[in-house]
Amino acid sequence: MVEEIKTEELKSIVKSFRLMPSEDAKLPKLIEYAHKAGYLTKPSFQEFMLLALNCAYTRLKDEYEKKKGRR
């Protein structure tokens, strides 16, 4: 018997936000540093944002667990 594997399409969600000119000027350098350090497979804004979100999640989770452990 052969099973048919159904694949789901990846859904793309568009999030937009505004940057100040000074913040926008820093982005290319930050992306370049992250790529050279090996955190990004390619120097793209999307990969950088995913890295930033993962870093924020890890930090918030660690801080929450520290607070939870103190109680």
Secondary structure, DSSP 8 states (H G I E B T S, - for coil): --------------------HHHHHHHHHHHHHHHHTTS-SS--HHHHHHHHHHHHHHHHHHHHHHHHHH-
